Structure formats: structure tokens, C-alpha cells
Amino acid sequence: MDAGGLFSRGPVIAPAAVADHEAKAGLIAEAYALGGIDAMLPARGDFALGRAVLEGLAAKHALPYVVSNLVCAEPLPWPTTRRLEVGGGGVVVYGIVGPELELPGCQVRDPKALLASLPVDDTVYIVLSDQKRARDEALAVAAPGVDFIVSSDGMESLASPVALDNGGLLLASGTRGKLLGLLEVNPAAGGRSWRDDGAGVARAEDLAAAQAKLKELAERKAQAEDERARDRISRQEEFWKKKETKAADAVAHAAPAGTVEGSVKNELRPLGTDIAEHAPTFALVSAFKTAHSGAASSAPATGTSTQHDGTGMGPYVGNNACTGCHAEQAAQWETTGHARAWAALVAQERQYDPDCYTCHVTGATDREGPKDPRRLGGLEDVGCEACHGAGRAHVAGPQQSHLVRSPPTSQCITCHDSRQDGGRFDEATYRARVKH
């Protein structure tokens, strides 16, 4: 099952990126059809393609969409529920979109009234949801019959399901397809509430990881050369102490076997190179990369200030304009991963992926920056301006226009946001690598 958001991260796609998003959506839809899937939610990021395009993809590849609380003047072509027979038992799937979805001619209805009357019986009721977590939790309170809510909102992956007030569980495998959620369900006859048999083990692992991190930070703090470095480490210690306390509390309160009626085992399996390729899907993706690796975008260049001659784009001028005055800093930058960001994508044949390139070039998140990975104006890699700000005005008048000397962490986590970098970002460690 999939809770949606496959085709776009947000509800709006820039005009210059539409062709690439539609091409990639076609690839994903065909891959899902090849792999086999039982139920899917059309969420905000999917409707960003436009209703007609989404319905066309679903019809072409027989995608099993389900949406329960979206009512349209022109009815959607998908059912409001899907019933499956799994392991000799019945499973009913609902698809719930959040109120943020704005689709012409359609209205998002409150799902609580829709699901409040679900019976608490031997049928397993699953909700695929792109609502905010607080809404999912409120839905569980209003609908005692809901057993599992699979969430696609946000970037969080839940190694251990979150217990809901109705006895059900909230599940999430994160975004970007890096983890596959596997849930083994062992129901019991009669009433329904659930115990995660892996919760105690997982929380014990979290506790050990937090304690190891705190030990490492204490060693680094003892070796820190100045007060500023010690302050940064102290802030990290506060974060990890909270995680330690939370994990320790969870371990202490893990439900013993036999205290609830049904049990599950949840696994988030990384889809790394150790997993064998699915031959038909691998062939499909390989053919797609070959076909699109050098294809020119059909989107026209936009904006009169945009340049495509290697001298930047809009307010951005590129690194070459910086090195004349900042040669030492530029030389240090050349030693960093930022200087190889574009090459890293090229090596994986992902440089034209609309969900990837923006964090491997300069200025792509700026409305006046590059919007087409084939037209970058010399802004490949995470250059000076990615952190210090657009520099065209500064180059024209250094004394009148100043850049950001020490970028705030908020600038870093635009891309190092745990979702895109696998949670590897550590401020002190990463900043030390780019200090100049």
C-alpha cells in the first residue's frame, strides 16, 4: 500500500519542471504496476500533476487508488473503499486526504464522521492518510474501529509504530522510497487493540544509540579548543539527552506480552544495494535514464534576467565571479563535497531528476534561480551563493551590497533536512568541513 505523494513533494509544480515531473510520474506508475500494489491514496503531491494527468496515469497502469473523503462535482473514477482478503481475513482500506488539498470542483470532507461508525470486529480497517499527524490522532479518537493509519505526511519514518488512543497504530516509512515498511499482523478474535512486539527491542536500540552519542559528545567536548565549540556540543547534548529520556521511558513502559489482543511486528527495510534488483523494474528504470539523460527540456526559458552563458542566472553569478577576491575560500570549497555535488548526481544518472537536482546546484530554491537542470547557467554544484546568498548585486557594488558571512543552520537544513540526507547531518561536523 502507498499513502500518496509519489509524484511531487508539494502541491504546485513550477512550469519549467512540469515535463520532467510528468515523465518521472509515468515511470513510477509503470514500476508500481510491475511490482504489484493493493491500494494507493492520490494525495496533494499527486494531484499537483493535474487531475486529468493523474486520472490518465491511473487508468493506463491500473493503479488501485482509493479516496474516501473527497467529493467532486464530476465524480472521481476511484472507489471510496477497497476490500482485500489477506491470510483468510478481511481488510478494508480507506483513503483520506487532508484539508490542505485544493482541487477545483471538489470538497474535502471531515473523515471523522465517515469513519466514526466503523465496527470494532474481526475486519482490519486501514486508513491511508496524507493528513497532518495531529489530525490522524484525532481521527483515531473519533473512530475506534480504525486499526492502522499509514501516513505520508512529513518526512518522519517510524521504526516503531506510534500507539493511538483507540488502540490502533500509526505507521510511516518516510519519503523518497528509501525504506520499505513491512508489517506482520497477528490478529486475535473479538475486540481489537494492538501491541508492537518489536517496540521494546527497538526502543532499547534507540536508548543504546543515544547513550553512545552522548559518550561521543562528552569526549569531543573535553577536547574542544574554545568556548564556542563547547557551546555547540552542549546544544547537541541537550537534544540527545531528550532522546535518551524518551527511549528510556518507552523501554520502561513497553507492554508485556498478553496484555493486549493483537500483535504486530513492524520492519522498515532499507532498499539498498544488498537487495536484489527486480529485473523488469530495473530494465524499465535503465531505459528511462538512457532516454532522458540528454533530452532537452520542452520548457521555454523564462524571465528576462535569466542568462544561460555560464555567467549565472538572475541574481546569481556563479563561483567564478567570487574567486578573484576570495581565492583562499574558493580553494577550500574545492575540497568539499559541495564542489562535487553535481558530479555525484551525474554518476548516478540522476542529474535531471526534478526531486534531486535542486540540492546539487546553486539557487534552485529561489524563484529567480534555475528551474531546469539542463539550463543552469554555470550554477552546477553547491557554490558560494548557495550558502552566502545571491551575489550579482555584491559583485556590482561590494560596499553597497553585503552577503551573509556566516550562514545560519536554517540555510543548511533546506537540503540537509533528514529526509534527503538520511538523517546524517550533524551541525558541528558538517560546518567544520566547509569552514573557510
N, C-alpha and C positions, 0 to 999 in steps of 0.2 A: 504494500500500500504506500501511497505517497500523499502527503498533506499539502502539496502545491508549492508554487513559487519557483517552478523549474526554469521558466523561460526568461525571467528578468528579475533583478534584485529589487527593483522599485516599480511603482505604478505607472511611470512615464519613461518612454524611451526617446532619446534625442533623435531628431530626424536623420542625422548623418549616420546613426547606428542601426536604423530600422532594418536595412537589408541584411546586415550581419546577424542581428538577433533572430530574424525570421529563418535564415539559413541554419543557424545553430538549433533553433527550436525544432525544425524539421528533422535534424539529426537525432536529437534527444527523443522525440516522439517515436521515430522508427526504432531506435535502440530499446525503448521501453516495450514496444510491441514485440520485438525479438526475444527479449528476456522474459516476458510474461509478467503481468501485474493484475491484481484483482480489483483494486479500487483506487481512484485518484480524485483529488479536490482541485478544481480550477480556481486558483487564488489570485490575489491582486497582481502579482508579478506575471501571471499567465495572461490575464485579461489585458495587460499592457500592450500585447500584440494587436489588440482589437478583437472584438467578438467574432467577426467574420473569419479572420485568420485562425483563431483558436478553434472555432467550430469545424473549420475545414481540416485542420490537423487531426482533430479528434475523429472525424469521420473517415479520413484516409487511413489512419492507423488503428482504428477501432479502440481508441483509448477509453477505458471504463470510468469515465467521470461520474461523480455523484455530487449534487449540490442541493441542500435541503431548505435553506432559508433565503434564497434569492429568487424573488418573484418578478417576472418581466412581462410587459405588455405583449411582447412577442415571445411566447414560451421558449425556454431553453430546451435543447434536444436531449437532455440528460435526466435520468431519474432522480427522485429525491432520496431514495434509499437503494442499497444493494444488499441482497441476501446471499450468503455463501454457506456451503456445507463444508466444514473442516473437521476432520478427525471424528466424524459421526455426530458432531454437534452443530447447532445453528449459530451463525454470526451475521449480524445486521450492521451495516455501515452507513453512517450519516456524514454528510459533508457540510461544514459550517464556515461561511466566510465572515470576516469581521466587518463592522460598520464603516470602516475606512474606505471600502470598495465603492467607487463611484462609476456606475455603468449606466449610460443613457437608457431611459425606458425601464429601468429595473429598481427594485427596492429591497434593501437588506432588512430582513425581519429578525426580531429578537428570538434567538433559538431556545430560550428558557421555556417559553410557553409550548413550543413544539415538542420538547423532549421531557417535560415535567411528568407526563403520564406514562413514560416507559415503565413496564412492569419489572420488578426485581425477580427474575426467574432464571431458568437454565440457559436461555439465549444470551450470548455475549454481544453486548452493544458497544460499538466502537465509533468514536467521533474523530474525523479528520478535520483539523481546525487551523485557520491562519489568524485566529483572534489573538489579542494580547493575553498574556498569561493570567492577568487578574480576571479577565472575562471567562477564561476557561475554568478557573477555580470557582467563580460564581455560578457557572453553568452546572458544575458538579453538585453544588449545594442544592440547586433547584431541581436537578434530575437524578434522583437516587439510583435509577436503573442503568446509568452510564457506567460501563466498566473501565474503558480505556479511552483517553484523549491523546491523539497523536498530533503534536504541534509542529508547525513550520514557521512560526513567528520568531524572529530574532535568530541569533547565531548559536545559542546555547545547545550543547549536547548533554544528555543526561545519562551518565553511565548507570546510575541507579534511578529508577522511576520515582517521581515525586508522589507521595501519598496525598490523595484528595479527601475532602471531608466526607464524601459519600462512600468511602471505602474503595474507590477506584484508584487508578494510577494515571499520571501524566507522563507521556513518553516523548522524547525528542532525540534525533540523531544528528542535529546540526545541519549546516548548509554545505553547498559546494560538492556534495557527493563523495566526501572523503570517508564517511563511515556508513556502514550498513547496520541498521537495527534489526536484531533477531530476538523475538520474544517467544519463549516456550510457555504455553499456558496449560495449567493443570487445574481445571475447574472442579468444584465439588457440587453435588446436588443440593438444591434448595437455595437459600439466600446467598447473596454474593458480597464478599469483600475479599481483598487480595493482600497477600504477603509476598514481598520480593525476597526470594530465597538467597539471592546474591547480595542483598543490601549490606548485611553485616560484614561480609568479606570485602566488598568494595569500599565501605567506609573505613575499615581497618587499613586498607591500602592507602586511602586518602590521608588518614592520620599519620601513617609512616612517612608518606611523601612530604607532608607539611613539616614534620619533625626534622626530616633530613634537610629540608630547605632552610629551616631556622638555624640548624647547626652550621650550614654553609655560610649563611649571612653573618652569624656571630664571628666566624673565622675571618671573613672579609672585613668586618667592622674593626676587628682588632688590628688588622694590617693597614687600615685606611690612613692616608697621609695627611688629610686635612679635615676640618670640621664639616665642610660642605659635603664631602663624600660620606662621612658618618651619618649626616642628616638624611641623605638619600637612602642609605641602608636601613636606617631606623624606620623610615616610612614603609619600606618593603617588609620589615619585621612586623609592623602593625598589621599589614594585610595578611601575612601568613599566620600570625597568631590567631586572627579571627577564623581562618580556615581550620587551624588546629582545634580550636574550641568547638567549632561546628561539627567537625568529624568525630571528635571525642564524645560529644553529646549523642550523635547518631549511633555510634558503636554501643554506648551505654543503654540506649533505648531500642535497640534492634529487637523486633518482635520475635519471640521464641516460636519454634515450630509447634503447630497445633493450636495456636491462639486465634487463627482466622481460617476461613473455609477454603479458599482457593489460593494457589500459589503460582508464581511466575519466576522464570529465570530470564533476565534481560542481558543481552550482549551487544555492544557496539563494536563491530568488527572493522578494523581499518582496511580499506581497499587499496593495499599497497602492491608492490611488485611480487610479493610472495603468493598472491592469489593468482591462480592460473587464468589466462585470458579466455573469455567466451569467444570462440573462433568467429562466429557470424558477426558479433558486435565489433570485434577487433578489426575485421575486414571492412566493415561499414565506416568506422572512425578513420581508418587509414586512408580509405578512398576519399573521405570528406576533406582530410588535411591536404591531400595531394591536389584536389580540385580547387581548394580555397587558399592555398599557401601564397600564391602570387596574383590572385584575382584582384582586379581593380574594383574599388568601391563604386557602386552606382550612384552614390550620394554626391551632389554637387558641392563645391567649396562654398562656404557661407561666410559673410562678414567682410566688409571692405578692408579691414585692418589685417586680415589673415594673410600670411606670407607662407610660401612653400619652397623657398630657395635656400634653405639651410640657415637662415638668419633669424629663426624664431617664428612666433605666431602671436598675433595680438599684442598683449603687454609683455610677452616672454621673448627673450633674445638668445637663449641658449648659452652653454658653458663657455664657448669661445670668446664671448664678449666679457667674461669675468676674469679670464686668466691674465690679461695684461696687468691688472692692478693686484690680483690676488693669486700670484703664481704658486706660492708655498701652499696655500689652502687647496688650490686645484690639484697639486701634486699629491697631497694626502688623500683627496677624494678619489683619485685614480686607483688607490689601493683598496677601496671599499667595495662591498657588494653592490652599492648603489651604482657604481660605474659599470657594472656588468649585468644590470637588471634586464635590459633589453635582450642581450645575448642569451640570458638564461631562458627567456621565453622562446627565442628563435630555436634554441637547441631542442626544445620540446614541441616545436611546431605549433605554438600557442600564441604567436605574436598578433594574430588577427582575431583572437577570441575577445568578444566585447566585454566579457566578465573578467578578463585577466589583464589586458594591456594597460588599463588606466593607472595601475600601481607600478608599472615598469617604465613609465615615461614621465615627463615633466608637464604639469599644468592641465592634465586631462580632466580633473575635477572642477576646473574653473570654466565658467560658461564661455569665456573668450579663448580658452586653450584648445588644444587639438581634440577633435571628436571623431577622427577617422584614423585608425592605426596605420593606414597606408600613406597618410599625408601628415607627417609630424613636424616638418619644418626644422629638422635638426634637433628636436627635443626628445630623442631617444634617451633612455636611462633616467634614473632619478637624479637629476642635476642640481646645481646650486639653487635654482629658483624653486625647486620642489619644497625645500625647507625654508629658505630665506625670503621667498616672495618674488613675484614677477619683477624683472629688472630693467625693462626698457626705459622707464622714466628715470631710474637711478643712473643708467649709463648716459642719458642725455644731460642730466644735471645732478651729479653726485652730492653736492652740498644742499640741494633743494629737496631731493627725494632719498629717503633712507630706507634700507631694508631691515629685516628682523635679524639682529646679531645672534641671539641665542633662541632658536625656535622652541616654543612650548611643547610639552609632551602631547598636547591635543593635536598638534600637527603630525606627530609620528603615528598616532593611533588611527589616523584616517585610513591608513593601509595596514599597519600592524595592529589589527583590531581583534585578534584571537580567532576570528573566522577565517581570514585569508592567510594567516601565517601559522595556523595550528597551535596558537597559544604560546609561541616561543618567545615573544617579545618581553625582554627584561630591560627596563629603562637604563639602569646603570651600565649594564654590559653593552647594550647597543649604542648608547651615546659615546662610550669610550672608543668605539670603533670608528666613529665619524668626527671625533674631536679635532678641530684644526683652527 
